[in-house]
Amino acid sequence: MPENPDRRLAGLTEAARSLQPRTVALRRRLHRHPELGLELPLTRSAVLDELADLPVKVHPGQSCSSVVAVLDGDRPGPTVLLRGDMDALPLTEQTGLPYASRIEGAMHACGHDTHTAMLASAARLLAERRAELAGRVLLMFQPGEEGQHGARYMIEEGLLDATGPAGTPSSAYALHISATIPAGSVQTRPGPIMAAADVLRVTVLGRGGHASAPHDALDPVPAAAAMVGALQTMLTRRVTALEPAVLTVAQIRAGTTSNIIPESAFLEATLRTLSERTRVFLHEQVRLVCQHTAAAYGCTASVQLEPGYPIVVNDPDAAARVDTLAGAVLGPGRVCPMASPILGSEDFAYVLNKVPGALAFLGGCPPHLDPESAPPNHSNRVLFDESAMADGVAVYAAIALDALR
């Protein structure tokens, strides 16, 4: 069992609430002007404005709009990394909020605006307590989480070496808000918590012809249709039911009109796994199924598997520490066990592949909504309870104070 947290953590929630007007103001500034991908000039400018009066060393990214900031404590010690992602999603907002997105086709529908605001306020709270820090806090403001591998770019650019002689962080943590978890509660688990997500693209090549004479052609459409069923059967017959894996064919394209047999058909799918062994095995099986199914119809198949984010694996001790600290600052009733991982993906996996740590979920469901039926993250109608951000700020600060005690 992790040791009891320092009693000084008891005042963090009140300190975080005192910063709530500032936290909300930054969140709404970002929410009105969401940006997509790796280049977020307005978002980075807002973050730099918020850090400008703090005693931090700022390192703006070169390959993308990242911000790395280092807050040194008054005494030597290890480094703890805290992450907040900053990018939005390509959705047109329909929440009716007075501070709704002003950008058509872009919206903070996954709560990254809250993550950024919470991390900035946690930096401010920790700056006020530098005398209590034996070591340093590495603040990671990350673009490109939504599929653009922003964390990987930041690591390649030197994120983990940003503190110089102090060396690689000894631990790393991230909070992710959820619109379907009661506001202010915290959930995490040891081991795999989020899945690897890979993209499968298959082009089935046949021979085109007239729809009235399919025997004179090699129709790729039946071959593609058979592949959908064959892939699902493979998943249930080649992978144990005790090992989670999901393969979803989300797109099929073929043909131009009703009386032409096309020369090709195209499938696109997502493959999600929670163990590297199963991931590698399924990559092999998917290729075999697609190629052999195509051959059974006289066609050929070109199979491409694009690796996505790795599996997010929490260090057991770090996950237990998050539970202990969240219970200390928010109350033990606010820490809920997470019975099983989810098959969504997160590029914080790149950091946890190199540094022991944990990702945890922060509840953000507004009180007037039922968590079971509330619009989820990635919905253009999603709503987050802003009061939960003060809890997130307190938990971030508690993690750093505990790691650098």
Buried (B, 14 or more C-beta within 10 A) or exposed (E): EBEEBBEEBEEBBEBBBEBBEBBBEBBBBBBBBBBBBBBBEBBBBBBBEBBEEBEBEBBBBEEBBBBBBBBBBEEEBBBBBBBBBBBBBEBEBBBEEEBBBEBEEBBBBBBBBBBBBBBBBBBBBBBEBBEBBBBBBBBBBBBBBBBBBBBBBBBEBEBBEBBEEBEBBBBBBBBBBBBBBBBBBBBBBBEBBBBBBBBBBBBBBBBBBEEEEEEEBBBBBBBBBBBBEBBBEBBEEBBEEEEBBBBBBEEBEBBEEEEEBBBBBBBBBBBBBBBEEBBEBBBEBBBEBBBEBBEEBEBBBBBEBEEBBBBBBBBEEBBBBBBBBBBBBBEEEBBBEBEEBBBBBBBBBBBBBEBBBBBBBBBBBBEEBEBEEBBBBBBBBBBBBBBBBBBBBBBBBBBBBBBBB
